[in-house]
Amino acid sequence: MSGILSIAGREFRSRLIVGTGKYRSFQEMQRCHQASGADMVTVAVRRVNLTDRSKESLLDYIDRTKIFILPNTAGCYNADDAVRTAMLAREVGLSNWVKLEVIGDEKTLFPDNAGLLEATRILVKEGFVVLPYTNDDIVNARKLIDAGAAAVMPLAAPIGSGLGVQNAINLRIFREMITEVPMIVDAGVGTASDAAIAMELGADGVLMNTAIAAADDAEKMARAMNLAVEAGRLAYEAGRMPRKLYATASSPLTGVIGA
């Protein structure tokens, strides 16, 4: 991958973060993780077996010597539930990092900004590295950063929608205005071109789950996302040519005989 993604002093080789839900089997999930090249995966704390180690768990299919587990608080609709879920993840030894979700609306799964900010403040004081899933509002993002967030994760479209980047202008503004911490685009990616666009807009990373797990060939899509994130980052770093309304000859006319 292009460059190193650094969050809270920890370095990741890949700028692609993937999830663990919706796969047809744990074996497929494991193959997709390998194909994606990701070295950080999210795990929904409420949807994984954390107590009965005699039963099969998705955690058995994650090589923790190579992949960093990022617990998430998916399914939490208020700050108290999100804080308790993060605490549980830490208590059972998953991580003191958390992808923080506080959902404000059941249909859209948009974040509850007030609850998200409250939970961020509490968890940072408790020693967590907090990566909040948020909207593309830079005012709220600044509040989250002031509260100690280690990254901000604006959505590109509703979770699981596969609509692609629906807010390109807002994400460009977000990128220009928010430089203190990494910006990781979270939610909405449906295919490889969406991931590339997110990276070309200046995202430091992309997080996805359904786009890979729901593909007809999930393993191929995981590899495609790996390549797309790398290509998008390289294009962003390279700096694209200016857009022009009219044609410009690709071969210069200076020095051409008869010109």
Steps between C-alpha positions, in 0.01 A plus 500: 500500500602859449663635814424423863173574676584631845232522769578592860865410446426155359595427139304292252632383164157503339264793466209260460308395811247220463225347707397154613125490444267357234742245357364162391745324730790575731729332247388742229554791737854380567580470128361847435709651777809350341404618150426852624848547642342669803684488830211641703148353515192611689304266724149581620526430872129429539500241223792282600532223755734640766430271792448136398834400349374145444292627209630612162558873465604727217794596722639151437542595135697819555878472533564758768875483441436661160165676534405765756146470635297820521187436710195700396184596682258419218142476621537759775240777501621709793827601660457277807459184290798592282722562803397169662566312177846652464577418863395138444728469198793621706416278796505183285831600345399614154647850506496841664426639153140545389320593183229699671148487363207671670207467262230765502251361252404138439408538133795706373752390767628857505705588810365679805746788517427595860523142625812439295674801652397399852626145456826623346571721800432219745702236318801726441509573873489124561811451288343386173622582151174618345418499129147640467267428207349837419334704230688740273441803725835668566361690800412176675829346386692779673307436821590131480868583446494746790352216710799285413394294197801334332334510157169605348300267279244685286247302300491517119143365484272306737650187660465196278334693217772448240410836348859615474626847588192724509664798669824561309497877553446465874778244529738729309417784738536259793845401377614860464366608838583191710872428499584427864394136487442242224176515301370150429198471273255257659175373345354513152768338284349249258776415256866565427450829317323641807801419715735661248288817491500523879877475505540749213302749710777478758377240746777343704317170493174326419298265718255256345320174562185438294663597170728199534281255691195548277686471168433192289869415530602657828862397474544665159331814628734509799798495267338767280452723804863452596613620159243781484605651833863491396426652158283774649765595754773511235280718278434739789868525579587548132259793456255477213514720188277809495150458359438701182184574307657465156749266338874540531731318261685220676803560279646854512509688168817694577786381288275323249592577138238719338339591827 
